[in-house]
Amino acid sequence: MSIHIKLSTTLRQSVPGYNPVAGITLPLEEPATATQVALRLGLPLQDIKLVMINGRQASLDATIRPNDQIAFFPPVGGG
């Protein structure tokens, strides 16, 4: 089984060859935390402001299960 991951804006730079249209599919046989998934991708945890799992806001401690869809977002500035 696997999980599907989307990265927003500056987090994409942390994953060489990341395709923003397709995202990333990773194998996942056992539940893992969002932190474990982020570290597996090489994402800087201090740059993650928001985690979405299956379209719902979650924390980095949230459990990811096979077939989940996860998105990581950095802080967003604006004016």
C-alpha positions as CSV (number, residue, x, y, z in Angstrom):
1,M,0.0,0.0,0.0
2,S,1.1,3.6,-0.3
3,I,0.3,7.2,0.6
4,H,0.0,10.2,-1.7
5,I,1.8,13.4,-0.7
6,K,1.5,17.0,-2.0
7,L,4.0,19.8,-1.0
8,S,3.2,23.4,-1.2
9,T,5.5,26.2,-2.4
10,T,8.9,26.4,-0.7
11,L,8.7,22.8,0.7
12,R,8.9,21.5,-2.9
13,Q,12.6,22.6,-3.1
14,S,13.4,20.0,-0.4
15,V,12.5,17.1,-2.6
16,P,14.6,16.8,-5.8
17,G,12.5,16.1,-8.9
18,Y,9.2,16.9,-7.1
19,N,6.4,17.2,-9.6
20,P,3.7,19.6,-8.3
21,V,1.1,18.2,-10.5
22,A,1.6,14.5,-9.7
23,G,2.9,14.8,-6.1
24,I,4.7,11.9,-4.6
25,T,3.5,8.4,-3.9
26,L,5.4,6.5,-1.2
27,P,5.0,2.9,0.0
28,L,3.7,2.7,3.5
29,E,3.0,-0.7,5.1
30,E,2.5,0.4,8.7
31,P,1.0,3.5,10.3
32,A,3.5,6.3,10.7
33,T,3.3,9.9,12.0
34,A,3.3,12.9,9.8
35,T,6.7,13.8,11.3
36,Q,8.1,10.4,10.2
37,V,6.8,10.9,6.7
38,A,8.2,14.5,6.5
39,L,11.6,13.3,7.7
40,R,11.6,10.4,5.2
41,L,11.1,13.0,2.5
42,G,13.9,15.2,3.9
43,L,11.5,18.1,4.7
44,P,12.7,20.6,7.4
45,L,10.2,20.2,10.2
46,Q,10.7,23.9,11.3
47,D,9.3,24.9,7.8
48,I,6.1,23.0,8.1
49,K,3.2,25.1,9.4
50,L,0.2,23.1,8.3
51,V,-0.5,19.4,7.7
52,M,-3.6,18.1,6.0
53,I,-4.6,14.4,6.1
54,N,-7.4,13.4,3.7
55,G,-8.4,17.1,3.5
56,R,-8.5,17.7,7.2
57,Q,-6.1,19.7,9.3
58,A,-3.8,17.6,11.5
59,S,-0.7,17.9,13.6
60,L,2.8,16.5,12.9
61,D,2.0,13.9,15.5
62,A,-1.0,12.6,13.6
63,T,-1.0,9.0,12.4
64,I,-0.7,8.4,8.6
65,R,-2.1,5.1,7.4
66,P,-1.8,3.3,4.1
67,N,-3.9,5.0,1.3
68,D,-4.0,8.4,3.1
69,Q,-3.4,11.6,1.3
70,I,-1.2,14.1,3.1
71,A,-0.2,17.7,2.3
72,F,2.5,19.8,3.9
73,F,2.4,23.6,3.8
74,P,4.9,26.2,5.0
75,P,4.0,29.4,6.7
76,V,2.4,31.9,4.3
77,G,3.1,35.6,4.4
78,G,1.1,38.3,2.8
79,G,0.2,41.8,2.9
